[in-house]
Amino acid sequence: MTDPAPTAAPSAAASVSDMPFDTALAELQGVVGRLEQGNLPLEESIALYERGVTLHEHCARLLSDAELRVQRLVESAGGALRALDLTPDDAEDA
């Protein structure tokens, strides 16, 4: 039986950094599904888990960046939007 999803390759982490959020999330969901099904050899499970961690970190970073972009848009008193320059540390104070 052929395996529809490839296991993580050494260069897989580099390709994750170029993935759009929706693609990375879909792959992460697939990885989780395969791990939940079980019946995988130990090494393949570990490789999938590592891939999942990489995908999760990428998705979390993209979500954090998007949250900062949204927080930068602050409605002023006149109804116009203005951009504020926030860093992740500044976001907690805002």
Secondary structure, 3 states (H helix, E strand, C coil): CCCCCCCCCCCHHHHHCCCCHHHHHHHHHHHHHHHHHCCCCHHHHHHHHHHHHHHHHHHHHHHHHHHHHHHHEEECCCCCEEECCCCHHHHHHC
